[in-house]
Amino acid sequence: MNDYLILRELDEPISRDDLHGAAENSGEALEALRSEGVDIKWVDSEVLTNDDGEVTGTFCHYQAESEDAVREHADRAGLPATRIDRQGEPLAGEE
């Protein structure tokens, strides 16, 4: 599997409650994909907020067999995938 970093920019800010709902949709989409034999796993996410504390997006880390698997997950979960990049190697001295 490869490591992918996904930027999810939201058109409009959402609440933390809405974020939890999106996380539930994501989990359901992951389960469905894995049951179909797709190799994909969520690793972690960082939440982006504005000055009012509203959620404006996320940076997510997934391990997956392909970028297509990451895109399929986003589509099924109803989540944006503004940018998807493979994670590079750590910089020297950073681990």
C-alpha positions as MATLAB code, in Angstrom:
seq = 'MNDYLILRELDEPISRDDLHGAAENSGEALEALRSEGVDIKWVDSEVLTNDDGEVTGTFCHYQAESEDAVREHADRAGLPATRIDRQGEPLAGEE';
ca = [
       0.000    0.000    0.000;
       1.008    3.603   -0.558;
       0.552    6.538    1.802;
      -1.626    9.377    0.495;
      -2.237   12.860    1.884;
      -5.593   14.376    0.974;
      -6.572   18.024    1.251;
     -10.319   18.412    1.671;
     -11.304   22.066    1.250;
     -14.927   22.883    2.050;
     -16.909   25.455    0.057;
     -18.614   26.621    3.252;
     -17.493   26.170    6.878;
     -19.240   23.427    8.874;
     -19.733   22.730   12.577;
     -17.929   20.090   14.617;
     -21.214   18.113   14.681;
     -21.271   18.137   10.873;
     -17.642   17.000   10.898;
     -18.560   14.012   13.074;
     -21.303   13.114   10.592;
     -18.803   13.266    7.748;
     -16.457   10.990    9.723;
     -19.272    8.441   10.116;
     -19.929    8.523    6.348;
     -16.213    8.049    5.758;
     -16.084    5.008    8.032;
     -19.065    3.420    6.301;
     -17.484    4.002    2.880;
     -14.209    2.452    4.080;
     -16.021   -0.642    5.369;
     -17.898   -1.036    2.086;
     -14.736   -0.715   -0.003;
     -12.832   -3.202    2.158;
     -15.720   -5.670    1.920;
     -15.322   -5.420   -1.869;
     -11.618   -6.264   -1.610;
     -10.212   -2.738   -1.934;
      -7.099   -2.248    0.195;
      -7.608    1.123    1.947;
      -7.138    2.340    5.512;
      -7.563    5.690    7.287;
      -4.484    6.676    9.313;
      -5.290   10.126   10.743;
      -6.716   13.561   10.003;
      -5.990   17.157   10.929;
      -8.861   19.656   11.069;
      -8.580   23.140    9.535;
     -10.620   25.931   11.158;
     -11.271   29.627   10.695;
     -11.074   32.305   13.416;
     -14.627   31.446   14.531;
     -13.685   27.804   15.113;
     -15.731   26.571   12.176;
     -14.297   23.674   10.189;
     -13.028   24.787    6.763;
     -11.391   21.524    5.698;
      -9.105   18.671    6.655;
      -5.776   17.111    5.799;
      -6.204   13.324    5.837;
      -3.655   10.519    5.705;
      -4.745    7.226    4.148;
      -2.952    4.074    3.122;
      -4.376    2.619   -0.067;
      -3.619    0.403   -3.023;
      -4.034    3.325   -5.440;
      -5.093    6.932   -5.853;
      -8.235    5.598   -7.547;
      -9.177    3.838   -4.281;
      -8.788    7.127   -2.398;
     -10.969    8.930   -4.967;
     -13.622    6.197   -4.838;
     -13.734    6.488   -1.059;
     -14.195   10.276   -1.270;
     -16.998    9.885   -3.822;
     -18.846    7.281   -1.766;
     -18.457    9.243    1.454;
     -19.601   12.482   -0.196;
     -16.336   14.194    0.748;
     -14.262   16.585   -1.340;
     -10.800   15.500   -2.437;
      -9.338   18.843   -3.456;
      -5.841   17.424   -3.765;
      -4.388   13.914   -3.418;
      -0.634   13.368   -3.213;
       1.544   10.404   -2.340;
       3.419   11.008    0.894;
       7.120   11.562    0.362;
      10.058   10.548    2.505;
      10.723   12.482    5.748;
      13.347   15.216    5.561;
      16.763   14.303    6.962;
      16.778   14.660   10.735;
      12.976   14.592   10.997;
      11.242   11.426   12.088;
];
